[in-house]
Structures are given as C-alpha cells and as structure tokens.
C-alpha cells in the first residue's frame, strides 16, 4: 500500500493516479498523526512537505515525479524547466511555441509547478489514451530533490533547461548545497540535452559548492563566451537562427535569456526555425509576470505576483525605463533570500515602497538605507492606495513581492487577485 502524504492538489492527483492503476493507497497529513509507517510500501509526499519531516527518516519516500513517470506512455517526450527564477516564463514560452508549432498534429501538455501536478497530467493522458505527445514541465527544487533515488525507472526528462541559480528556499533545504544538488538532479536525469545558463556554474564556483558538468549539457549566456548567446536584443542560436527580442511581445534581458534557452531546446528537437520565427511574434507573456493590467491618470499598474525571489524582483525593477518612477509593493514569506544586493537598484528606480508580510522589515531597512519613503502594512488595499497618492504621469505602480505568498495569502493567485481588486477599487473611487 502507498501512503500519499499531503491532501492538497498534488496529493489528490496522486490518489487519482493510484485509482486509475488499481493501486491500494491511503492519503494522510499531519492531522492524521500516523506513528507507524511499517505497513506502507512507499510514501509519496507533496512537494511542499519539508525535508526535515519525520516521513523522510523511514527510507520509503519516493518523489511524485518518479512515481507518476512509471505510467507515462513511452512515445511521450518531456521538456523540463527549472531554476531559481524565470522557470514559469520559460515554461510558458516553450509550451506556447510548441502548441502553435504542432497545432492539430501533436498534443502538448503544460504541467508540474504550473498549477497542474504531473500526476494529474498522466491521468489525463491515460484517460484519453494518448500514445504520443510532449509534456512541458516546470519543476521546483522540492519536486526534484528526491528523483532518481529509489525506483528502477526514475523520472527522466528528454530535454531540460536550467535558467539560473541564486540563494533561495533555505527555509526548506538544509543549505545552499542541498538546494543546488536538487536542481542538478534534473540535469543528471536528462537523457538527450540539458541547456544551462553559464551563470549557474559561475554561481556554484563563487559559493564554493560541489558540482559536476554532465556530458549532455550546452551552455548559453548574455555574452559571447558561449556559442549561443544574447546581448539583450539579438538572440543568436548556433546552427539554428537569429531573432531580435523587439520582434516579440517580450522585453528585458531576462526574457532574451529565457527565449534563448527555449530556442536551444527546439533546435535539439530538430524543429524548423523558419516555421518557429513567425510564432515568436505571436505568443504573449505569462499572466501574473510583469503584466500591465491598467493605466490610471497616466500611472501604469503592473501585476507581478509570480515574483518570488530577489532576482525576479531585480528583473522587475529593470523593466519600465531607467528613471526613479516605480511605486513598489514588496515583501512576503521569508525564504532566507538575500535582498541586500538590491540596494543600488532601489536607489535608482524606487520612488516609494510599501512593505508587506514577514519580510517587511527587510524591505523597510533597505528603504531607510537608500532614503526611500516607505509604509509597513499587511493590507494590499492600504499599500495600493498609499502608493497611488504619490503617483504622477509615467510612474509605475507595481506589485513585485520578491517573496512567496505564504502567510498573508493562499497562493500567488490570491495575492494577484487581491491586488487587482485594490486597483479596481481605486478606479471606482472606493
């Protein structure tokens, strides 16, 4: 019998897969207070269950990815994206391009950390009796930490992208080495080609972390030190093609890097660049990632609720010009991220800042150090109203928390919706 630990969407998706395969299972969480695990063949935790939990000492834990992968039809391909930042946008880019490229010919699935558990995707494939297709999977370090450790047929991705690596999730992982190793598990379990930002290994070297370079990897960068690179505008992919970012609906150096990584994988999949090029001008950005949702009295309103790290916040602050015109809402759950390096960027770009959540003190200290007026509050409505009162034409009122949503909100979607409601109330004069 399998023990599914966690009763959220992932746990319920694993349970549905067990039912579909006629496997005995029990679903539980901490409220059930199970003390004896000896009767269970294996324990499959939801990714959010931290590695310090007592279930891991049983030696019976297998990852959701490993478990569900056993039931995937052989002719399916998997493209997996991980990284500290940019993985959601990169996943969305890859999915959108593949969906248009293979329209009506091959089924493309969006899965993983993208609100759709991998097990849920497998159940859908089995129910529809699909024999071939492509799964584009966003994978967090939590999902990757346990892959390849137990089953004879572990999760294997045909292609993978490692967008970048920074300090993150130290509230879940024991240390930075463990976090890095979890991400590298994906590269280790990639069968055809892994595409890696050169900055990943630069970061590993600078932090004196242990790692190895796998033979199936190709590097990309925002300099000419790699064969395929971008300068933030021109995106060059060796033996494939070249495109300008301004020909797409994306902006910012980070998105040039994201698109470069996707094009490298598409080349490895032997797709036709001439057919891909016009698609790049058709696809749009990811909802809740630097999304321009309104403009009121000349003040742009930008919702970036997907921003959950210092690096994604930095990318947001590099958008929308170069002047000190950003009215920022930042803060949230404390994952042990380092925001100190954002000081000079705050000084150049941030006009006022409203600080929310468990990290509000970190951001208010950053504001003090750079002579920026700030407000500490846990109300998105109060934060939005306070900032808007200082707004002038060409300013940008931006929710870009740089932190996870836990604590104040159910998830990043709840955070986004509360911000959008506050903006709607602004327009209605409430």
Buried (B, 14 or more C-beta within 10 A) or exposed (E): EBBBBBBEBBBBBBBBBBEBEEBEBBBBBEEEEBEEBEEBEBBBBBBBBBBEEEBBEEEBBBBBBBBBBBBBEEEBBBBBBBBBBBBBBBBBBBBBBBBBBBEEEBBBBBBBBBBBBBBBBBBBBBEEEBEEBBBBBBBBBBBBBBBBEBBEEBBBBBBBBBBBBBBBBBEBBEEBBBBBBBBBBBBBBBEBBBBBBBBBBEBBEEEEBEBEEEEBBBBBBBEEEBBBBBEBEEBBBBEBBBBEBEEBEBBBBBBBBBBBBBBBBBBBBEBEBEEBBEBBEEBEBBBBBBBEBBEEEEBBBBBBBBBBBBBBBBBBBBBBEEEBBBBBBBBBBBBEBEBEEBBEBBBBBBBBBBBBBBBBEBBBBBBEEBEBEBBBBBBBBBBBBBBBEEBEEEBBBBBBBBBBBBBBBEEBBEBBBBBBBBBEEBEEEE
